[in-house]
Amino acid sequence: MPRRPDSCSTTGQARVAPVSVRQGSRELHECGVWWAESLGRSTAVALDSKVWPTLSLAEWKETHDTLHMWMQIVGKTRLALAPGENHWWHVPLYVTARGLSTSPIPYRSLAFEVHFDLIEHRLIINTSDGATRNIALRPQAVADFYRQYLEALESLGITVKMWPVPVEVDAPIPFVDDRRHVSYEADQARRFFHMLLHANRVLARFKGRFLGKSSPVHFFWGAFDLALTRFSGRRAPEPEESAGAMLREAMSHEEISFGFWPGSGTVAEPAFYAYARPEPSGLPTMSVRPTSAYYSRELADFILPYESVRSLASPDDVVLDFFQSVYDAAADLARWDRL
């Protein structure tokens, strides 16, 4: 194990830039460095809570696509085994202090949890009887990850039957055949995780402003986005007959949704978004804040580019104002009861 610098006697495992915390140690503020142990070697992990990292979609597209497939595999496990909830709330992942997690999944008389540790770059499977399995997150084909993951579950006595094909992507490749997606850059995955941390914090703050029914802040592995949804309490109009069961359940009630995603399709950059479903007449022409936000007719969403707020003095406040301005416009036009 590498020695910590003599000037830094603080105990800990993550290298962290100086931060101000309620119980922060004097040593942390003086040296500003802890050391991380990752897969047998020391790994520097810079984390400054005041700085939002930059990561363009183009820069990490290959790692993004591979990680997307890995998360679909794990997410489909929760879909197959977790008790159903309204609006498919039993299938997303959740942001943690180290990455993304399924939360506990019941299995027979026990439970297990699968965690993407994006600091030490491991997939960790923990069971309620104390067993653990680890898979290194490294450059490898989706097909190999899929095989290792199922073998790890099987070694724990867990059997899962999932539809082994990704969803919400163009030209999906069955997991067992996917040797196209093989990239994993640890630094890019870590920066994406830190982007999620910031977005998760802002969405959690925004969630606390609403007294009505709202979703958890959760990460949908299909669309690869972090989302929060508010509901009016009224049922939405019936969708078209061509709509599948998933869409019918997801869009069963009037909603205004907010979130963050790394970009895709016509929005090829990380961005915050907000939309109303069904969309009230006149919403696309409403003025929202800040001026860098715009309405995407292709998505029927309001978009706030991540890069437009990342370096501002108070990015949290700007994103909160974006969410609030869209909510105010949509809720008023849709005649929501806001008392």
Steps between C-alpha positions, in 0.01 A plus 500: 500500500645842412569729793297815543699822508636560852327836508159337460403271785129495427353153468298427190512338161404759241724777377292809546565867435452728803134547585316671781288252693336521840732245653790542261843432650778756526734258325267478198499876456877522537605230258183452293605149399394151592605190313285243328570133465359362176565150373834478679641838401465855627268710287465876527136606498446875482171614647425867551138555591518859375601407145266325259708279267495533124429198280368538148301214352743478207796460737362196681256356245669158489519464877146639527363237263674212679399618847145547373485132402648384830245706692218359290609149598493587870181703466323212329582291806301739715221508242478119512514451877383812686131535598315717251421866571298766321668680211775232494661643813630154589752491215735806521837534668588754769796734543720416801817650645705270273293443188163342423312225680193283453405534869413166671322252272294229676594145405321215675554558874809717445595814307789615286625830364712580195718808509701671226795641697627771266778605736682167523341378175345178616159340476418375848226251585414480870249261656314527830676189631843663464623363165672729250611473139706755303549558128763748383368780281759506223513493121318183398218393272141516618473128426782425747355729767159335456648153544704600807201671657267204458771266630545722807126496569487124450787450746283680757203276426314773308326416174358774283307474174523823302436607142869497394473784248552872574212746469465864395806485272544486124596165350500303828744210526414206730730512801643156434606606149620853574872529431461841346486692828833440675621839632533616857704806597501523879551877513207560267272275703608678818427844354157382386433380854596841640263665251225271631587594859445868424179435306371266771554765767315767302210270418472392865478865604234564238304193609478642853305803378197296390230369736316283248583159358848486354740228398833423662805649330603197299714393206324328211746267330302487175511869415814541717359799686453620856139599551245649739127519425217698658134401460178700501292211632288482184509220249646579159306440178522145373805457273464383143412135449848440359660592835645201681443397860814675620397837358142463622614449858774763488270771360176406678469828694567867432861579574773761481846345491851630554839343463851474364658279236833488316334573168380300200346546159429862415641620833857375471623651826429456872193695603226554753146462373141568600171408332127456560290203388248549361649826380257791554430725206733798486780354711765494222475878459525583870806686623710305751818576690794534443545646152724205401202263531301416189211285381581193287214426262651160417481391865216725618729585794655816636880461497766670712851410379721377784797699369303825519473472880798284601743784565257755645538624855178328614411225250259335748290816518492541122384142441241529778370818336479318166295219653277744687434721199394204285284362780329835555420538131382142449299474823321829432414410140382152604297647788663295773377558854804678644358593841 
